[in-house]
Amino acid sequence: MDKRKVINAYRRGFISVQECAQILGIDSLQIMGLVHDPQTPERPQVLKKQPAGG
């Protein structure tokens, strides 16, 4: 699984920090470095609503 998806799941509250670390196979303390890494996007971008008819 893509680590960005796991980190985003943690940020959104779907999984705990321990679960996040376990999925990624790293220590719980190391996960905090990944979560605060500026290379990792903070939040997924919100899609703009567009009319169905185009």
CHARMM-style PDB file with segment names, atoms N, HN, CA, C and O in Angstrom:
ATOM      1  N   MET     1       0.839  -1.177   0.000  1.00  0.00      PROA
ATOM      2  CA  MET     1       0.000   0.000   0.000  1.00  0.00      PROA
ATOM      3  C   MET     1       0.887   1.245   0.000  1.00  0.00      PROA
ATOM      4  O   MET     1       1.946   1.260   0.628  1.00  0.00      PROA
ATOM      5  N   ASP     2       0.459   2.262  -0.691  1.00  0.00      PROA
ATOM      6  HN  ASP     2      -0.401   2.250  -1.202  1.00  0.00      PROA
ATOM      7  CA  ASP     2       1.188   3.517  -0.795  1.00  0.00      PROA
ATOM      8  C   ASP     2       1.243   4.209   0.564  1.00  0.00      PROA
ATOM      9  O   ASP     2       0.211   4.382   1.213  1.00  0.00      PROA
ATOM     10  N   LYS     3       2.436   4.605   0.997  1.00  0.00      PROA
ATOM     11  HN  LYS     3       3.274   4.465   0.469  1.00  0.00      PROA
ATOM     12  CA  LYS     3       2.583   5.195   2.328  1.00  0.00      PROA
ATOM     13  C   LYS     3       1.808   6.498   2.456  1.00  0.00      PROA
ATOM     14  O   LYS     3       1.371   6.851   3.551  1.00  0.00      PROA
ATOM     15  N   ARG     4       1.633   7.220   1.351  1.00  0.00      PROA
ATOM     16  HN  ARG     4       1.988   6.934   0.462  1.00  0.00      PROA
ATOM     17  CA  ARG     4       0.859   8.463   1.418  1.00  0.00      PROA
ATOM     18  C   ARG     4      -0.594   8.194   1.779  1.00  0.00      PROA
ATOM     19  O   ARG     4      -1.210   8.974   2.506  1.00  0.00      PROA
ATOM     20  N   LYS     5      -1.144   7.099   1.277  1.00  0.00      PROA
ATOM     21  HN  LYS     5      -0.644   6.466   0.687  1.00  0.00      PROA
ATOM     22  CA  LYS     5      -2.527   6.751   1.601  1.00  0.00      PROA
ATOM     23  C   LYS     5      -2.657   6.380   3.073  1.00  0.00      PROA
ATOM     24  O   LYS     5      -3.641   6.734   3.723  1.00  0.00      PROA
ATOM     25  N   VAL     6      -1.663   5.667   3.598  1.00  0.00      PROA
ATOM     26  HN  VAL     6      -0.864   5.379   3.070  1.00  0.00      PROA
ATOM     27  CA  VAL     6      -1.682   5.275   5.005  1.00  0.00      PROA
ATOM     28  C   VAL     6      -1.587   6.515   5.886  1.00  0.00      PROA
ATOM     29  O   VAL     6      -2.322   6.641   6.865  1.00  0.00      PROA
ATOM     30  N   ILE     7      -0.687   7.428   5.542  1.00  0.00      PROA
ATOM     31  HN  ILE     7      -0.089   7.325   4.747  1.00  0.00      PROA
ATOM     32  CA  ILE     7      -0.518   8.651   6.327  1.00  0.00      PROA
ATOM     33  C   ILE     7      -1.775   9.512   6.257  1.00  0.00      PROA
ATOM     34  O   ILE     7      -2.183  10.090   7.264  1.00  0.00      PROA
ATOM     35  N   ASN     8      -2.387   9.603   5.091  1.00  0.00      PROA
ATOM     36  HN  ASN     8      -2.055   9.133   4.273  1.00  0.00      PROA
ATOM     37  CA  ASN     8      -3.629  10.364   4.967  1.00  0.00      PROA
ATOM     38  C   ASN     8      -4.747   9.726   5.782  1.00  0.00      PROA
ATOM     39  O   ASN     8      -5.574  10.435   6.357  1.00  0.00      PROA
ATOM     40  N   ALA     9      -4.782   8.403   5.839  1.00  0.00      PROA
ATOM     41  HN  ALA     9      -4.111   7.828   5.372  1.00  0.00      PROA
ATOM     42  CA  ALA     9      -5.789   7.717   6.666  1.00  0.00      PROA
ATOM     43  C   ALA     9      -5.586   8.055   8.129  1.00  0.00      PROA
ATOM     44  O   ALA     9      -6.557   8.238   8.863  1.00  0.00      PROA
ATOM     45  N   TYR    10      -4.334   8.140   8.564  1.00  0.00      PROA
ATOM     46  HN  TYR    10      -3.545   7.990   7.967  1.00  0.00      PROA
ATOM     47  CA  TYR    10      -4.044   8.538   9.948  1.00  0.00      PROA
ATOM     48  C   TYR    10      -4.457   9.983  10.190  1.00  0.00      PROA
ATOM     49  O   TYR    10      -5.089  10.289  11.201  1.00  0.00      PROA
ATOM     50  N   ARG    11      -4.106  10.867   9.273  1.00  0.00      PROA
ATOM     51  HN  ARG    11      -3.593  10.619   8.451  1.00  0.00      PROA
ATOM     52  CA  ARG    11      -4.447  12.291   9.430  1.00  0.00      PROA
ATOM     53  C   ARG    11      -5.951  12.515   9.487  1.00  0.00      PROA
ATOM     54  O   ARG    11      -6.422  13.415  10.183  1.00  0.00      PROA
ATOM     55  N   ARG    12      -6.705  11.701   8.757  1.00  0.00      PROA
ATOM     56  HN  ARG    12      -6.322  10.971   8.191  1.00  0.00      PROA
ATOM     57  CA  ARG    12      -8.161  11.838   8.751  1.00  0.00      PROA
ATOM     58  C   ARG    12      -8.830  11.131   9.923  1.00  0.00      PROA
ATOM     59  O   ARG    12     -10.039  11.248  10.123  1.00  0.00      PROA
ATOM     60  N   GLY    13      -8.034  10.398  10.694  1.00  0.00      PROA
ATOM     61  HN  GLY    13      -7.052  10.303  10.532  1.00  0.00      PROA
ATOM     62  CA  GLY    13      -8.578   9.757  11.884  1.00  0.00      PROA
ATOM     63  C   GLY    13      -9.134   8.363  11.663  1.00  0.00      PROA
ATOM     64  O   GLY    13      -9.797   7.821  12.547  1.00  0.00      PROA
ATOM     65  N   PHE    14      -8.879   7.770  10.501  1.00  0.00      PROA
ATOM     66  HN  PHE    14      -8.340   8.210   9.783  1.00  0.00      PROA
ATOM     67  CA  PHE    14      -9.384   6.434  10.219  1.00  0.00      PROA
ATOM     68  C   PHE    14      -8.593   5.348  10.949  1.00  0.00      PROA
ATOM     69  O   PHE    14      -9.142   4.304  11.301  1.00  0.00      PROA
ATOM     70  N   ILE    15      -7.289   5.603  11.177  1.00  0.00      PROA
ATOM     71  HN  ILE    15      -6.843   6.452  10.891  1.00  0.00      PROA
ATOM     72  CA  ILE    15      -6.444   4.643  11.881  1.00  0.00      PROA
ATOM     73  C   ILE    15      -5.622   5.384  12.933  1.00  0.00      PROA
ATOM     74  O   ILE    15      -5.422   6.595  12.837  1.00  0.00      PROA
ATOM     75  N   SER    16      -5.151   4.648  13.935  1.00  0.00      PROA
ATOM     76  HN  SER    16      -5.314   3.664  14.013  1.00  0.00      PROA
ATOM     77  CA  SER    16      -4.331   5.246  14.992  1.00  0.00      PROA
ATOM     78  C   SER    16      -2.880   5.332  14.528  1.00  0.00      PROA
ATOM     79  O   SER    16      -2.500   4.757  13.508  1.00  0.00      PROA
ATOM     80  N   VAL    17      -2.078   6.068  15.306  1.00  0.00      PROA
ATOM     81  HN  VAL    17      -2.387   6.535  16.134  1.00  0.00      PROA
ATOM     82  CA  VAL    17      -0.656   6.196  14.970  1.00  0.00      PROA
ATOM     83  C   VAL    17       0.029   4.834  15.057  1.00  0.00      PROA
ATOM     84  O   VAL    17       0.933   4.546  14.272  1.00  0.00      PROA
ATOM     85  N   GLN    18      -0.389   3.999  15.997  1.00  0.00      PROA
ATOM     86  HN  GLN    18      -1.123   4.233  16.635  1.00  0.00      PROA
ATOM     87  CA  GLN    18       0.193   2.667  16.125  1.00  0.00      PROA
ATOM     88  C   GLN    18      -0.157   1.805  14.906  1.00  0.00      PROA
ATOM     89  O   GLN    18       0.694   1.081  14.389  1.00  0.00      PROA
ATOM     90  N   GLU    19      -1.399   1.886  14.458  1.00  0.00      PROA
ATOM     91  HN  GLU    19      -2.090   2.474  14.879  1.00  0.00      PROA
ATOM     92  CA  GLU    19      -1.810   1.132  13.278  1.00  0.00      PROA
ATOM     93  C   GLU    19      -1.063   1.621  12.031  1.00  0.00      PROA
ATOM     94  O   GLU    19      -0.652   0.825  11.187  1.00  0.00      PROA
ATOM     95  N   CYS    20      -0.898   2.923  11.935  1.00  0.00      PROA
ATOM     96  HN  CYS    20      -1.232   3.570  12.621  1.00  0.00      PROA
ATOM     97  CA  CYS    20      -0.170   3.510  10.811  1.00  0.00      PROA
ATOM     98  C   CYS    20       1.261   2.993  10.775  1.00  0.00      PROA
ATOM     99  O   CYS    20       1.757   2.579   9.728  1.00  0.00      PROA
ATOM    100  N   ALA    21       1.913   3.020  11.924  1.00  0.00      PROA
ATOM    101  HN  ALA    21       1.510   3.356  12.775  1.00  0.00      PROA
ATOM    102  CA  ALA    21       3.290   2.540  12.012  1.00  0.00      PROA
ATOM    103  C   ALA    21       3.375   1.056  11.685  1.00  0.00      PROA
ATOM    104  O   ALA    21       4.309   0.622  11.012  1.00  0.00      PROA
ATOM    105  N   GLN    22       2.413   0.280  12.153  1.00  0.00      PROA
ATOM    106  HN  GLN    22       1.654   0.633  12.700  1.00  0.00      PROA
ATOM    107  CA  GLN    22       2.427  -1.155  11.901  1.00  0.00      PROA
ATOM    108  C   GLN    22       2.257  -1.452  10.409  1.00  0.00      PROA
ATOM    109  O   GLN    22       2.940  -2.320   9.865  1.00  0.00      PROA
ATOM    110  N   ILE    23       1.357  -0.739   9.755  1.00  0.00      PROA
ATOM    111  HN  ILE    23       0.802  -0.034  10.197  1.00  0.00      PROA
ATOM    112  CA  ILE    23       1.132  -0.949   8.325  1.00  0.00      PROA
ATOM    113  C   ILE    23       2.390  -0.624   7.533  1.00  0.00      PROA
ATOM    114  O   ILE    23       2.749  -1.332   6.592  1.00  0.00      PROA
ATOM    115  N   LEU    24       3.059   0.467   7.932  1.00  0.00      PROA
ATOM    116  HN  LEU    24       2.768   1.042   8.696  1.00  0.00      PROA
ATOM    117  CA  LEU    24       4.270   0.886   7.226  1.00  0.00      PROA
ATOM    118  C   LEU    24       5.497   0.100   7.645  1.00  0.00      PROA
ATOM    119  O   LEU    24       6.525   0.149   6.970  1.00  0.00      PROA
ATOM    120  N   GLY    25       5.400  -0.631   8.763  1.00  0.00      PROA
ATOM    121  HN  GLY    25       4.565  -0.671   9.311  1.00  0.00      PROA
ATOM    122  CA  GLY    25       6.514  -1.437   9.230  1.00  0.00      PROA
ATOM    123  C   GLY    25       7.623  -0.626   9.862  1.00  0.00      PROA
ATOM    124  O   GLY    25       8.799  -0.972   9.752  1.00  0.00      PROA
ATOM    125  N   ILE    26       7.242   0.466  10.532  1.00  0.00      PROA
ATOM    126  HN  ILE    26       6.287   0.747  10.622  1.00  0.00      PROA
ATOM    127  CA  ILE    26       8.229   1.301  11.202  1.00  0.00      PROA
ATOM    128  C   ILE    26       7.808   1.547  12.641  1.00  0.00      PROA
ATOM    129  O   ILE    26       6.699   1.195  13.043  1.00  0.00      PROA
ATOM    130  N   ASP    27       8.702   2.154  13.414  1.00  0.00      PROA
ATOM    131  HN  ASP    27       9.603   2.440  13.088  1.00  0.00      PROA
ATOM    132  CA  ASP    27       8.451   2.460  14.816  1.00  0.00      PROA
ATOM    133  C   ASP    27       7.450   3.609  14.934  1.00  0.00      PROA
ATOM    134  O   ASP    27       7.390   4.473  14.059  1.00  0.00      PROA
ATOM    135  N   SER    28       6.667   3.619  16.009  1.00  0.00      PROA
ATOM    136  HN  SER    28       6.715   2.917  16.719  1.00  0.00      PROA
ATOM    137  CA  SER    28       5.676   4.674  16.216  1.00  0.00      PROA
ATOM    138  C   SER    28       6.310   6.057  16.267  1.00  0.00      PROA
ATOM    139  O   SER    28       5.688   7.034  15.850  1.00  0.00      PROA
ATOM    140  N   LEU    29       7.533   6.156  16.769  1.00  0.00      PROA
ATOM    141  HN  LEU    29       8.038   5.362  17.108  1.00  0.00      PROA
ATOM    142  CA  LEU    29       8.206   7.454  16.824  1.00  0.00      PROA
ATOM    143  C   LEU    29       8.646   7.908  15.436  1.00  0.00      PROA
ATOM    144  O   LEU    29       8.644   9.103  15.139  1.00  0.00      PROA
ATOM    145  N   GLN    30       9.021   6.958  14.590  1.00  0.00      PROA
ATOM    146  HN  GLN    30       9.023   5.988  14.831  1.00  0.00      PROA
ATOM    147  CA  GLN    30       9.442   7.310  13.233  1.00  0.00      PROA
ATOM    148  C   GLN    30       8.277   7.825  12.402  1.00  0.00      PROA
ATOM    149  O   GLN    30       8.462   8.632  11.491  1.00  0.00      PROA
ATOM    150  N   ILE    31       7.078   7.356  12.720  1.00  0.00      PROA
ATOM    151  HN  ILE    31       6.927   6.701  13.460  1.00  0.00      PROA
ATOM    152  CA  ILE    31       5.908   7.774  11.942  1.00  0.00      PROA
ATOM    153  C   ILE    31       5.675   9.274  12.075  1.00  0.00      PROA
ATOM    154  O   ILE    31       5.184   9.914  11.146  1.00  0.00      PROA
ATOM    155  N   MET    32       6.029   9.836  13.234  1.00  0.00      PROA
ATOM    156  HN  MET    32       6.428   9.316  13.990  1.00  0.00      PROA
ATOM    157  CA  MET    32       5.824  11.263  13.430  1.00  0.00      PROA
ATOM    158  C   MET    32       6.696  12.073  12.461  1.00  0.00      PROA
ATOM    159  O   MET    32       6.294  13.148  12.015  1.00  0.00      PROA
ATOM    160  N   GLY    33       7.870  11.565  12.141  1.00  0.00      PROA
ATOM    161  HN  GLY    33       8.197  10.692  12.503  1.00  0.00      PROA
ATOM    162  CA  GLY    33       8.717  12.227  11.149  1.00  0.00      PROA
ATOM    163  C   GLY    33       8.087  12.214   9.772  1.00  0.00      PROA
ATOM    164  O   GLY    33       8.178  13.198   9.038  1.00  0.00      PROA
ATOM    165  N   LEU    34       7.454  11.118   9.416  1.00  0.00      PROA
ATOM    166  HN  LEU    34       7.380  10.318  10.013  1.00  0.00      PROA
ATOM    167  CA  LEU    34       6.783  11.029   8.120  1.00  0.00      PROA
ATOM    168  C   LEU    34       5.551  11.919   8.059  1.00  0.00      PROA
ATOM    169  O   LEU    34       5.271  12.550   7.041  1.00  0.00      PROA
ATOM    170  N   VAL    35       4.821  11.957   9.165  1.00  0.00      PROA
ATOM    171  HN  VAL    35       5.047  11.444   9.993  1.00  0.00      PROA
ATOM    172  CA  VAL    35       3.591  12.743   9.201  1.00  0.00      PROA
ATOM    173  C   VAL    35       3.908  14.229   9.041  1.00  0.00      PROA
ATOM    174  O   VAL    35       3.153  14.963   8.404  1.00  0.00      PROA
ATOM    175  N   HSD    36       5.015  14.666   9.613  1.00  0.00      PROA
ATOM    176  HN  HSD    36       5.629  14.070  10.131  1.00  0.00      PROA
ATOM    177  CA  HSD    36       5.379  16.077   9.544  1.00  0.00      PROA
ATOM    178  C   HSD    36       6.358  16.385   8.418  1.00  0.00      PROA
ATOM    179  O   HSD    36       6.895  17.491   8.350  1.00  0.00      PROA
ATOM    180  N   ASP    37       6.595  15.420   7.534  1.00  0.00      PROA
ATOM    181  HN  ASP    37       6.159  14.521   7.588  1.00  0.00      PROA
ATOM    182  CA  ASP    37       7.501  15.602   6.410  1.00  0.00      PROA
ATOM    183  C   ASP    37       6.894  16.580   5.403  1.00  0.00      PROA
ATOM    184  O   ASP    37       5.771  16.360   4.948  1.00  0.00      PROA
ATOM    185  N   PRO    38       7.599  17.648   5.043  1.00  0.00      PROA
ATOM    186  CA  PRO    38       7.040  18.614   4.087  1.00  0.00      PROA
ATOM    187  C   PRO    38       6.852  18.034   2.683  1.00  0.00      PROA
ATOM    188  O   PRO    38       6.108  18.602   1.883  1.00  0.00      PROA
ATOM    189  N   GLN    39       7.506  16.922   2.370  1.00  0.00      PROA
ATOM    190  HN  GLN    39       8.110  16.460   3.019  1.00  0.00      PROA
ATOM    191  CA  GLN    39       7.348  16.295   1.059  1.00  0.00      PROA
ATOM    192  C   GLN    39       6.008  15.574   0.924  1.00  0.00      PROA
ATOM    193  O   GLN    39       5.522  15.347  -0.184  1.00  0.00      PROA
ATOM    194  N   THR    40       5.414  15.214   2.076  1.00  0.00      PROA
ATOM    195  HN  THR    40       5.809  15.398   2.976  1.00  0.00      PROA
ATOM    196  CA  THR    40       4.145  14.504   2.069  1.00  0.00      PROA
ATOM    197  C   THR    40       3.008  15.516   2.057  1.00  0.00      PROA
ATOM    198  O   THR    40       2.968  16.392   2.921  1.00  0.00      PROA
ATOM    199  N   PRO    41       2.091  15.425   1.112  1.00  0.00      PROA
ATOM    200  CA  PRO    41       1.000  16.400   1.065  1.00  0.00      PROA
ATOM    201  C   PRO    41       0.191  16.386   2.359  1.00  0.00      PROA
ATOM    202  O   PRO    41      -0.085  15.321   2.910  1.00  0.00      PROA
ATOM    203  N   GLU    42      -0.184  17.560   2.838  1.00  0.00      PROA
ATOM    204  HN  GLU    42       0.040  18.426   2.390  1.00  0.00      PROA
ATOM    205  CA  GLU    42      -0.935  17.676   4.091  1.00  0.00      PROA
ATOM    206  C   GLU    42      -2.316  17.050   3.960  1.00  0.00      PROA
ATOM    207  O   GLU    42      -2.684  16.174   4.742  1.00  0.00      PROA
ATOM    208  N   ARG    43      -3.055  17.488   3.000  1.00  0.00      PROA
ATOM    209  HN  ARG    43      -2.755  18.200   2.364  1.00  0.00      PROA
ATOM    210  CA  ARG    43      -4.416  17.006   2.799  1.00  0.00      PROA
ATOM    211  C   ARG    43      -4.643  16.773   1.310  1.00  0.00      PROA
ATOM    212  O   ARG    43      -4.047  17.444   0.468  1.00  0.00      PROA
ATOM    213  N   PRO    44      -5.509  15.817   0.995  1.00  0.00      PROA
ATOM    214  CA  PRO    44      -5.843  15.658  -0.415  1.00  0.00      PROA
ATOM    215  C   PRO    44      -6.556  16.916  -0.912  1.00  0.00      PROA
ATOM    216  O   PRO    44      -7.312  17.543  -0.169  1.00  0.00      PROA
ATOM    217  N   GLN    45      -6.317  17.272  -2.146  1.00  0.00      PROA
ATOM    218  HN  GLN    45      -5.704  16.763  -2.749  1.00  0.00      PROA
ATOM    219  CA  GLN    45      -6.944  18.472  -2.681  1.00  0.00      PROA
ATOM    220  C   GLN    45      -8.421  18.232  -2.905  1.00  0.00      PROA
ATOM    221  O   GLN    45      -8.835  17.167  -3.363  1.00  0.00      PROA
ATOM    222  N   VAL    46      -9.198  19.231  -2.578  1.00  0.00      PROA
ATOM    223  HN  VAL    46      -8.861  20.096  -2.206  1.00  0.00      PROA
ATOM    224  CA  VAL    46     -10.643  19.146  -2.725  1.00  0.00      PROA
ATOM    225  C   VAL    46     -10.993  19.408  -4.188  1.00  0.00      PROA
ATOM    226  O   VAL    46     -10.516  20.364  -4.799  1.00  0.00      PROA
ATOM    227  N   LEU    47     -11.824  18.546  -4.724  1.00  0.00      PROA
ATOM    228  HN  LEU    47     -12.212  17.769  -4.227  1.00  0.00      PROA
ATOM    229  CA  LEU    47     -12.253  18.718  -6.102  1.00  0.00      PROA
ATOM    230  C   LEU    47     -13.355  19.764  -6.165  1.00  0.00      PROA
ATOM    231  O   LEU    47     -14.228  19.822  -5.299  1.00  0.00      PROA
ATOM    232  N   LYS    48     -13.300  20.581  -7.195  1.00  0.00      PROA
ATOM    233  HN  LYS    48     -12.591  20.534  -7.899  1.00  0.00      PROA
ATOM    234  CA  LYS    48     -14.319  21.615  -7.370  1.00  0.00      PROA
ATOM    235  C   LYS    48     -15.565  20.988  -7.979  1.00  0.00      PROA
ATOM    236  O   LYS    48     -15.483  20.112  -8.841  1.00  0.00      PROA
ATOM    237  N   LYS    49     -16.718  21.453  -7.513  1.00  0.00      PROA
ATOM    238  HN  LYS    49     -16.785  22.164  -6.813  1.00  0.00      PROA
ATOM    239  CA  LYS    49     -17.974  20.966  -8.087  1.00  0.00      PROA
ATOM    240  C   LYS    49     -18.148  21.527  -9.476  1.00  0.00      PROA
ATOM    241  O   LYS    49     -17.898  22.708  -9.718  1.00  0.00      PROA
ATOM    242  N   GLN    50     -18.577  20.676 -10.391  1.00  0.00      PROA
ATOM    243  HN  GLN    50     -18.780  19.717 -10.195  1.00  0.00      PROA
ATOM    244  CA  GLN    50     -18.831  21.089 -11.752  1.00  0.00      PROA
ATOM    245  C   GLN    50     -20.208  20.581 -12.144  1.00  0.00      PROA
ATOM    246  O   GLN    50     -20.649  19.532 -11.674  1.00  0.00      PROA
ATOM    247  N   PRO    51     -20.876  21.319 -12.995  1.00  0.00      PROA
ATOM    248  CA  PRO    51     -22.202  20.870 -13.420  1.00  0.00      PROA
ATOM    249  C   PRO    51     -22.125  19.553 -14.201  1.00  0.00      PROA
ATOM    250  O   PRO    51     -21.167  19.309 -14.935  1.00  0.00      PROA
ATOM    251  N   ALA    52     -23.128  18.728 -14.034  1.00  0.00      PROA
ATOM    252  HN  ALA    52     -23.906  18.927 -13.438  1.00  0.00      PROA
ATOM    253  CA  ALA    52     -23.153  17.424 -14.679  1.00  0.00      PROA
ATOM    254  C   ALA    52     -23.263  17.546 -16.188  1.00  0.00      PROA
ATOM    255  O   ALA    52     -22.764  16.686 -16.914  1.00  0.00      PROA
ATOM    256  N   GLY    53     -23.904  18.596 -16.669  1.00  0.00      PROA
ATOM    257  HN  GLY    53     -24.309  19.294 -16.079  1.00  0.00      PROA
ATOM    258  CA  GLY    53     -24.095  18.774 -18.101  1.00  0.00      PROA
ATOM    259  C   GLY    53     -22.877  19.282 -18.834  1.00  0.00      PROA
ATOM    260  O   GLY    53     -22.854  19.295 -20.065  1.00  0.00      PROA
ATOM    261  N   GLY    54     -21.860  19.703 -18.098  1.00  0.00      PROA
ATOM    262  HN  GLY    54     -21.878  19.693 -17.098  1.00  0.00      PROA
ATOM    263  CA  GLY    54     -20.616  20.150 -18.741  1.00  0.00      PROA
ATOM    264  C   GLY    54     -20.664  21.556 -19.029  1.00  0.00      PROA
ATOM    265  OT1 GLY    54     -19.706  22.108 -19.570  1.00  0.00      PROA
TER     266      GLY     54
END
